[in-house]
Amino acid sequence: MKKPEFIGEHFVYGLNISPDTPLTAVFDMKNHTLTADGMVKKIIFNNTEALNSNLKIRTSGHRLQLVYDIRHLILKDSTATDKTVFGLDSLQLRLGASNDSLTSQIYWHNADSVWINKGLLEGLFINNRHLQQLTISKSKVYINDTLWQVDPKNEIVYSNGAWHFHHLIIRGGLSQFALLGEFPKNNGDSLSASFHSWNLSNLDLLWHFLGFDIDGMVNGTIKITHENGRNARVADLNIDHLALNHTLLGDARVLSTWDNVNSSAFIKTQVIRRGDAGRAKTIDLTGFYYPYRDSANLDLTLQFNRLKLTAINPFFNEYISHLQGVAKGKISLKGATDNPLILGYVDIKRASLVVNYLNTKYSFHQRILFDKDKIDFGKMTLYDTLGNSAVLKGDILHHYFRDMRMNLTINTNKLLFFNTTRHMNNVYYGKAIASGEVRITGPVNDIKMVIDATSASGTSVVLPLDYSTEIADKDYIIFKPPPTDSSTLVPEETVLKLRKEKKSRYAITLNMNIRPSADLKIYLPSNMGDIQSKGSGILNLKVNSEGNMSLSGDYVVDRGEFNFSLGNFVKKHFELVKGGRISWAGNPYQATVNIKGLYKLKANLSSLGIVVDSSASYKSRTQVNCYIIMSHDLFNPDIKFQIHFPDLDPDMQRMVYAQLDTTNTAVMNQQMISLLVLGSFSFSNASNISWNTSYYTILSNQLSSMLSKISKDFDIGVNYKPGDALTKQEFDVALSTQLFDDRLMINGNFGMTYDKQNKSANNLVGDVDIRYKITKDGRWLLKAYNHSNDSSWYNYNNYDKVSPYTQGVGIVYRKEFTSLSDLFRRSNDKRKKKAKKKTSKNRKL
């Protein structure tokens, strides 16, 4: 069969057969014989799969025999949310047809099951002019160690247009189900279905296909009789320990009586839960059902109290999970069965749920109103796990509970919007706390969500760009596939075409106004390190269920760290310079970056080969600012280095830059690596370089890296210089931290020097910068500093050498504006708001 999909498209809709399925058949007209054989790797029909099937058909005389073997019959396969698999292994069907009778035998055996699951059923079907009769002559079925059998006297007969059931009794363990009588057609006919200790879990497969699970033990009878030309339904059932979706509801009593005058069924159903405090009625359903009316079939009233919401969670598990709480309400059910009219209310108390895609848990309590064509949520207050709140308003419109459309709005001053991990979303993850508005609209299977949010303190978002790339992606290596034998190609039309299930869709638009209080962390590719930044910007993120994602906008750095790594050779923390920018223009994987990082250290200028005076202190260490500049593509950035000397006098700077060729990229890379690894400049002709000192520098760097990992709140570093005949032995401890919700920032290093010649410790050194935000927005700052003066050759020949430190303290006011009117606009607005508040208070008084 070259085109097996032809069968599913034109004859049996939904039937899919593997391509290139062999089927042979030989028909001998002379001897009146038929021989047919077939082997199919896979057959799929309505989500049921048959793997490795074999078919054999033979004829002998006037008898036809068919044997059909299936290695694995999968009735229910596992999914991402449900790993349960149900099926039959080693299934064999044998049929024998002769004249008006058909014998059958079904056998299966799940050998790999922990429980005994196997079965054998044999039956006889007779079809002639007068009747059709089915008898199960032998039954021996084990389901999870329980033996199920059918009474051997059973008969199902169809004659004179009616079905007759004789001794159709099914027993399994303590459970028994019996179907006896005639399906009502004439007056006096009756059919009864009786249950004795019947466990509803026996029908788990049926419940699963319906989308829920029911448990309990049933005793009672359902009876259908025929009177006055119409069928009457009567029921009396008791269900012990009734549970819906593994949530215990209580003990149920179901009564149904028939009114011949009105041709209606009166229904009375109660569910009572017993506990330590006594008995409580949880469900009460009372009213009439008119089965023979064309409209207004229903007139029922449903009341419930302390009903656990976990029972209905599986109906919404695609969107929410961990639904908890209790419900109380009263609902009237009227109208037709195909167009029901539901009116009433539901009070939800102590409720909570988790939004799956956002991984956020919200709690609430509210009265929900059910109107003719909508579900009104009123004004609902939501609380997150951090104690923040939001107000939800809106409703869900529907047409007799079909074509449901959402129209919800959420407003908040501060709320946890998402709290995801990399496992949940590898595009972006983290925690987002923000203020703003959320609008949810559209059909429930095609939801559109628009979020306008402004970030708040506690927000920390990670963009993991450190994915691994294949070498085939590089344009300088091209892989050519080997030549293909055209005879081995499978035509496109023979590929098995499976019918795709219609999945729910969603589209999320997130407009983010990022404030400097939010943390952004970017893991860079190629093990280059990561960027941890606080900044501001406006970003627009769009994500949908198809996997499409777009990101546009600019992010401007206020402060942060660039943790630069060069393999396992260099690992340094660069302080981000304010004003850096990351820009997206649609593709989240194509961002333009322009970021500068600063690493401060003290280095000996003598290693550059500068010779001034052997007795001068130019050999002492001076402040060196190492800049790393990352530009262009964020995923493949251009890296450049710069070196500045902020404390050197002009004469000394000219001498230093005479030795450093800042225009030569190779030289700058060499000097930067030497500074980061060895803590000194690289100069091949400098005979006075102490390599012993370099070893101490490398060990100090490793110790600093270990100390910084002790606490996330502190960045600690140590540095040790053994000194030589001219320079002093030095020991420094560097400390950087941010306290009190990032309002207090301390950066500094503390240490001491030791003079080997005089054999004495002196000159307690220390550079400290302290900044404190007087206001939360950082507009008013209190700054203080203590900087040690550079002991350069210039300073040693001037009066500055007697002043080892420079201190300062002051108050800073900062505001960004484009015109002078913007500088004073906000203060005027505040005055207006205060005036409005005063007038409103006076009016109230």
N, C-alpha and C positions, 0 to 999 in steps of 0.2 A: 504494500500500500504506500504509494508515493505521496499522496495527499490525504492523510487520514482526517485532517480537520474538515474535510468536505462532509463527513458524517455528522460532526457536531454542529456545523453551520446550517445544514439543510434537513437533517432527519431527527437527530436526538440533540436538542439544544443543551449546551454545557458539557457534552461528552468530548473529551480530548484523549487521543491515542498517540503513543510515541511514533515518530516517523520511521520509515523503513521497516514496518512490521510485516513479517512473513506470514502468509496464509495460503495453504494449499488445500485443494479439494478435488476429489475424483468421483465422478458419477458414472456408474456402469448401467447403461440402459438395458442391456441384455440380461444381466443377473439381478437387476434392481437393487444395487448396493450403492452406498454412499460412504466415502471416507474423507474426513476433513481434519486438518491439524493447523494449529496456530500458536504462536508464541509472542507475547507482548511484554515489553519491559515495564511500561507504565500506562495505566488507564486512570483518568481523573474524571469524576462526575460529581458535581455539586460538592466540592471540597472533600470527597471521599476518594482515596488513592488505593489502587491495587498494583502491587509491585511484583514483577516476575510471574506473569500468568501463563498457563498452558491450557490449551483447549484440544479435546479429542472428541470426535463424533464418529460413531460406527453404526452400521445397520446389520441386522441378522434376521432374515426372514421378514416378518411383519413387525419387528421390534427395533426401535431406535434407542441407542445408548449414548449418553453425553457425560463426559468427565471434565470438570473444570477445576484446576488447581491454582491457588494463589499463595505465594510465599508469604506475603505480608499484606493484610488488608487494614489500612489506617482510616478509621472512622473519625478520629479527632487527633490532629497533630498539635505539637507544642507551639506556643507563641512566646513573644517577648515577655508578656505578663503572666502567662500560665504555662507551666512546663509539663502539665499532665498530658499523657499520650494514651489513647484508647484504640485498640485494634485487635485483630485476630491473626494468629500465625498458623501456618500450615493448614489453611482452609481448603477443604475439598467438597465439591458439590457433585453428586451423582444423580442423574435423572434417567429413568427408563420409561419409554412411552410405547403403549401397545393398545390398539383398539380405542376404548373409551377410558382407559385408566392411565395414571401417571404415578410411578413410584419415585420417591425422592429420599436422599440421604445427605445429611450435612454433618461434617466433622471438622473440628479445629482443635488445636493444642498449642497453648502458649508455653513453650518449654522453659523460656528464660525468666518467667515470672516467679516472684517469691511465693505467691499464693498459687493454689491449684486453680487454673483457668483452662478448662477444656469442655468439649461438648459433643454429644452425638444425638441427632434427631433423625427419626425415620417416619415417613408418612405416606399416605395413599390418597390420591385425589381421583374421583370418579365423575365423569361428565357425560351424561346421556340426555335424552329428551325429557325425562321426567324430573330429574333432580341433579344437583351438584353437591357432592359430599366430600368433606376433608376430614381425615382422621390422622391423628399423631399416634402411631402404633408403638413407638419406642422413644423415650426421652431420658437423657442422663446428662445434665448440664451442671458443671461446677463453675461458680462465679465466686472468686475470692474464698475458696475452701467451702462454700455453701452449696449443697446439692439441691438442684431444682428439677422437679419432675411434673409431668402432666398426667392427670388421671387417665389410665389406659382405656377407659370406657368412653372417652370424649368423642363427640361428633359435632361437626358444623355442617348443617344441611341447608341448602337453598332450594325451595320448591314452592310453586304457586305464588311466586313473587315475594316471598317472605323468608327471612333468615331464622333458623332454629338452632339453639345452642343446647346441647345435651352433655351434662357431666364435664363441662369445660372448667376444670379445677386445676389451678397451678399452686404447688406447694414448694416452699423453700425455707428450710429451718422452721421457725415458728410462724412464718408469714404464710397466709393463704388468701388467694383471690379466686372467686367463683363467678362465672357468667352463665346464667341459666335462664331458659325461657325462649319466647319468640319476640323478635323485634316487632313492636306494635304496628299492625296494619288493619286489623279488624277489631271490632269491639270485643273486649274480654282478653285480648292479647296483652301480655306483659313480659318485660325483660328486667331482671334484677341483677345488679352487680354488688356482691357482698365482699367485705374486707374483714379479715380476722388477723389482728396483730401485724397488719401490713406496714412494713417500714417504707416510708416515702423515699428513703435513700436508694431503694431499688430502682428508682426512676431517675437517678442522677444524670444519666446520659441525655434523657429527654429535657430535664431542667436546664442542662448546660446549653443545649441548642436554643432554648427559649431565652437564655441570657440571665438566668438566676438559679438559685439553689433552694430547695425546700426539704426540710427534715421533719420527722415526727412519726408517731405510731397511730395508724388509722384502724378504727373498728366501726362497723356500721353498714348501712345498705343504701344504695341508690336504685330507685325503681321507676321504670317508665311504663305507663299503661295507656291504652287507647279507649277513649270514651267520647261518645257523641261526635265521632269523626275527627277528633283531635287527640294528640298525645299529651298526657299529663305527667309531670315530673314531681317526684316526691323523694326527699332525702332526709336521712337521720344519721349523722356522722359524728363521731368523737375522735379528736386528734390530740393525743397526749404529747406534751413537749414540742409543740409546733415551733419551728425555727425557720426564719427567712434569711438566706445568705449568712448562715452560721450565727445568727442573732436570735436568742430565745425570745419568743413572743408570749408563750404561756400555753395553757390548755384550751383547746377550741371546741365549740359545740356548733354544728351546722344543721339547721332545721329548714325544711322547705315543704310547704303544703300547697295543694292545688285547689283553686276556686273555679268550678265548672261554669258558674254564672258569668263571671268576668273573663274567663280563660286566662287567669293570671296565677303566677306563683308567688306566694308570700314567703319571704326569705328573712330568717332571723339567725344571725351569726354573732357569737360572742367569743372573745378571747380573754381569759382570766389568768393573771400571773399570781402565783403564790410566793410569798417571801416571808422574812422574819417578822415584818410588820403586819402581816395578814394577807388578805386577798384584795386584788385591785383589777378592775376591768380596764384592759388596755385598748380593746377594739370592740365596737358595737356597730353592726351593719343591719339595718332594718328597712324593709320596704317591699315594693311589688315589682315584678318583672312580667311584662306582657309580650310573650314571644311571637304572637300572631298579628300584632299591629304593624302597620307600615311605618309608623312614626310614634314618638312618645312611648317607647318600649320600657323606659326606666323611670322609676320613682323611688329612689333609695336615699337613705340618710346614713352617713358614716360619721361616727364619733370615735375619737381615739385620745388616749391620755398616757403620758409617760412612754411614748413610743420611741424606741432607740433609733437614731438616724443611721447607725451602722448597717441597718437592714437594707437601706436603699443605696448604699455606697456603690455596689457593683454596677448600677445603672448609669453612673457618671464617672466610672473609673478611668475613662479616656482623658478626662480633663482634671478631675480632682481625686484625692485619696485621703485616707485617714479621717473620714467624716465621722464626727462624734456629736453627742448632744441628745436631747429629748424633744419631742414634739407633742403638742396638744392642739386639738382643733375640731371643727365641725364642718362637714362638707355635704352638700346635697348633690346627688347625681340624677340628672333628668335628661330628657331627650331620647334620641335614638341610639342604638348600640354603635352605629357607624359614625354618628355625629353627637357625641355626648356633650351635655351642658353641665359644667361643674361650677358651683357657686359655694362660697364659704370663706373660711380663714384657717390659718395654721399659725400657732404660736410656737416659735423655736426658742429654746432656752439652753444656755451653756453649750452652745454649738461651736465647733471648730473644724477646719478643713485645711488641706494642703493643696495649693495650686501646683500641679505636676510640673509644668514647663518652667515656672519661676522658682519652685522649691521653697515657697513661703507659706507659713502657717498663719491663718487669721481666725480669730474668735469673734463671735457676735451673738446677739439675741434680738429677735424681731418678730412682729406679726406680719405675715404675708397674706394678702387678699387675693382670692380667686374670683375673677369676674367672667363675663360671658366670653370675651375674646382676649383676655390678657391676665397675666400674673403680676400683681403690683407689689413691689418690694418696699414701697414707702420711703422712709428716710432711715436707712440702716447704718449703724456705727460699727466699723470693723476695727479690731485691735490686733496688732502684730505681736510677736514674741518679745519685742523690746519695750513694750508699753506705749508705743505710738498709736495714733488712731486716724481713721479716715471715715468719710461719710459717703455711702453708696445710695444713689437715687436711680429710679428708673423702673422699667417693667419688661416683660417678655410678651410680645404679641403672638397670637396664634389663631388658627381657624379650626376649631374643634380639635385642638391639640395636634394639629398638623401644620406644616410650614411655619414652625416657630421661629421668631425673629427677636433678637436681643436688642435692647436699647437702654444701656446702663452707663452711668457716669459716676466716677469716684473722685472726690476732692480731698486733699490732705495737706496739712502743713508740714508733716513729717511722717514717713512710713517706710517700712522695709519693702522695697519693690521686688528684688530678687536676691537669692542667696544660693548660688549654684557652685558646683565643683567642676573641675576639668573633665571628670568622667561623664557628667551630665551634658556639658556643652563645651566642646573643644575649640570653639571659635572665640568665645569670650566667657568669662566666669568671674565669680567673686560675690561681693556684697554691695548692694546699692540702696542707700537710704536717701530719700529725696522728698521734696514737696512738689505739688503739681496736680495735674488732672489726668484721669484715665477715661477714655471713651470706648465702650465695647458695643459694637453694632453688627447687624447682619444675621443670617440664619445660623442656627446652632452648629451646622455642619460646614459652615464657611464664615468663621468669625473674623471680624476685623477689629483690631485693637490699636488705638492711637494714644500714646503717652507723651504728655508734655511735662517734663520733670526738671527740677533744679536740685543739684546734688547738695547733700548736707553732711555734717561731720559723721564719720564712721563709714563712709563710702570707700570701698577698695575694689577696683576692677582690674582684672588681669587679661592681657591680650597675649596669648602664647604663640609667638611667631617662631619658636625654636623647633619647628617640624623638621624631620629628616627628608632630604632630597635625594632622588636617584641620580646616578651619574648619567643616565640617558637624557636627563633634562638639560645637560650642558651642551651649548651649541658647538663646542669644539670637538665633541666626540659624537659620531653618528653611527647608529647600529642599522645594518641592512638585513632584512629578513631573508632567509634562504628561499630559493625558488620553490614554488608550490606545485604539486602534481594536481592538475585540474580534475583528474578522475576521482580524487579522494574528497572533493568538495561536496558538501551537502547542499542541495538547492534550498534557497531561502524559504520557499513555500512549504517545505516539509518540516520545518522547525515546529515543535509542539507549542501551540498557542494557548496559553492559560488565560482564563477570564479573570481580570483583576478586580479585587474587591474595591468598592467605592469607599475611600477613606475620608475622614473629616479633614477639612482644610482650615488654615488660619493664616492671617497676615498681621504682623506686628510692626508698628511704626513708633520709634522711640526718639523723641526730640529732647536732647539733653543739654541743659545749661549747667556746665561744670564749674564749680567754685573751687578755690584753692584748698578748701578743707577736705576735698576728696583725694584719695590715693589712686594713682594709675601705675600699674606695673606691667612692663613689656619684656617678655623673654625674647631675646634676640636670636636669630638663627646662627648656625655654625659655631655654637658654644662661645659666642662673643661676650656673653654676660647678660645682664638685665638692666633696665632703667626703672627706677622707683621715683616717682615724681608727684608733686603737688602743683597744680596749675589751674588754669581756667580755659574755657572755650565753649563753643556751641557745636555739637555733633548731632547728626541725623543718622539713625540706624534703622534699617528695614530688614525684616526676616520673615520668611513664609514657610509653610509646610513642605514646599517643594525643595527646600534646601537652599534657595536663593538668598543672598545677603548682600546689602550695600551699605556703605559707610561714607559719609561726606562731612566736611567741616574742618575746623582748625582747633588745635590744642596748644596753648601757650604755657610754657614752663614757668613756674614761680620759684620753686626750689625742689631739691631732691638729690638723688645719687645716681651715678652711672657706674655700676659695678663691672669694670672692664676686665675681661679675661683673654689671655693669649695662650690657649692650651692650658697646661699645668705649670707654665713658666712665669706668667705675670698675672696677678690678681690684685687689683687696686680699686679703692673706692674714690671716684671722682665726684666732687661736688658740682651739681648742675648750676650753670650760670643762668640767671634770670633772663627771660626773653626768648629762649629756645622754642622751636615750633615744630609740630607734627601735623601734617595736612593730609586729608583723604579726599579724593574726588569721585568716589563711587565704589571702586573695588577695594575691599578691606585689606587685600594683600598687595596693594600698590599704594604705599604712602610715601610722601616726601618729607624728609626730616632735615632739620638744621638745628643741631643741639651742640652746645659747648660744655665740656666738663673741666673742672679745675681740681688739680691735686697739688697740695702745698708740701714742700719739704725743705730742709736746709742741707746745702751741699758745699763742699770745699772747692773754691775756685782754682786752687793751685793745681788740681788735676787737669785743668785745661792747658797747663804749661805757661801760665802767666807769671812772669818774673818781674817783681817790683823792688822789694827789699827783703832780704832773708830774715830780717829781724821784725818785719811788720806782721800784723795780724791778718793779712789778707788771706792767710791760710785757714783762718777760722771759717766756720760755715755761715753762709748767707741765705736769705730767703729766696727760694726758687718757685715760681708758679708754672706748673706743667699743665698745658691745655691740650685736651683731645677734642677734635672737631669732627662730628659725624654729619654728613650731608648727603643729599640726593635720595636714592631709594632706601627706604627703611630696611628692606629685606636683603639688600646688597649695597650697604652704605660705603661711601668714600671716607676713609679715615686719614686725618691729617693731625700733625702735632705742632704746638707752638710753645716757646719757652720765654718767660718774662722774668725780670729781676726788679721787683717793686721798690726795694730798699737801697739799691746801689746808687751812688752819686753819678752824675753824668760822665766824669772822667773814667770811672771804673767800668761803666756800661760800655763805653767805646772800646775799652781794652777787651772786654769779654766778647762783644759782637765781632771784634776783629778776628777772634779765634773760631767763632761759630758761624758757619755758612747757613743762614736761615732759609736761603733759597734752594738749597740742595735737599731734596726729600730723603735720600738715603742717609745723609748725615744726620738729619733731624730724627729719623727713626732710630738710628744707632744711639744718639744721645738720650732720647727718651727712654729706650729700653734700659740703658745703663743707669739712668736716674731712678727708674722704677724698681729695678732688680738690685742694683748695687748701692744705690743711694749716692752716687758720685758721677761726675762727668767722665766721658771716655776720651782719652787722648793718647795716641799710640807712642808719642815721643816723650811722654811725661815719665821721667825716671824716678820721681819721688812718689808715685802711686803706691800705696800700701795695700797689697792684696789681702793681707791679714784682716784689714778693716772691712773689706768687702764680705768676707765670710761672716763677720759679726752682723753686717747689714742684712744679709740673706736670712740668718737665723732670727733676727729681730722682726723681719717681715712675716715669717712663718708664725712666730709667737703672737704677733698682732692679729693675724687672721684667726687664730684659735681663740683669742680673747674676745674678738668681736662676735663670735658665734654663741657666747655665753648668754647674752641678753639681746633682744631685739630693740630695746630702748636705748642702749648705749653702744657707741662705737669706740673701742679702746685700742690703743696702739702703743708699742714700746720701741725705743731706739737706743742703741748703745754704740758709742765710738771709743775705741781704746786710746786714741791719741798717739802722738809721737813726740819727738824731741822738741818740736816747736808748738804743736797744738795741744790743747787740754783734753783730758779724758772727760766724756760727757755721757749723761744718762737722762733720757726724756721719757715722759709718759704723756700721751695724747688722749684727750677725752672729748667726745662730741655727743650731745644728747638734746632731746626736746621733751619738756615736761609740761604738766598742767594743760593737757589738750593742745599741745604744740604752741602754747602762748609764751613759754620761756625757752629760749634757745641758748645753749652754752657750747662754745668751741674754744679749745685752748690746749696748750701743752705746758707741762710743768717738769722741772728737773734741776740738776745741779752739775757743776763742773769741778774737775779735780786737777790741780796743777802738780804735775809729776816732779818738776824741778824744785818747787817749794814744799812738796809733799803735804799739801793742805787742801781741804775742800772749801770752795768759796763760790761766790756768784750764784746764788739761787736764782734760776732763770724761769721765766714763764710768760707766755703770750696768751691772753684771755680776751674773748669777745663775748659779751652778754647782751642779748636783746629780749625785751619783754613787751608783748602786745598789751597796751593799756586798754584798747578796744578790741572786740573779737575780730573785726574785719581787718585789723592790722594797720588801720589808718593812722593811729597815734602809737608811737613806739618810744620806749625808754631804752637808751643804748649806753653802754659803758665798756671801756676797753683798757687793757694794759699791754703795751707792745715794747719789746726790748729793742734798743737801738743797735743797728748793725755795727760791729767793731771792724770796720773796713779800714783800708790804708788811708783813705781820705779823712775818716773820722779820727784816726789816731794822730793826725797832724793838725787837728782843730779842737776847739773847746768842747765839741759834742761828746768827746770821749769821757768826760766827767759825768755825763748824764746817761746812765744805762737804760732808763725806761722812759716811755712817754705814755701818759694816762689821759683819759678824757671821759666825760659823761655829758649826756644831753638828751633832749626830747625832740623827736622827729615827727613831723606831720606830712603825710603823703596822700595825694589824690591825683587821679588821672582825669584830664579834661581836654577838650578840643577847642574850647573858647572860654573867655573870661566869664561869660554868663553861666556856663556849666559849673564853674567853680562855686558859685553861690546859690545855685538853683535848689539844691536839696534842703538847705536850711530854711528857705522860704516855704518849701512844701511841708516841712515839719510844722512850721508855725500855722499854716492853713489847717493841717490835720488837727492840731491841738485846739484851734479855734472852733472847728466843727464839733469836736468832742464836747467842748464846753457848752455850745449852743444846744446840742442834743440832750445833755444832762439837764440843762435849764428847762427844756421843753417837757422832759419827763416829770421834773419837779412841779 
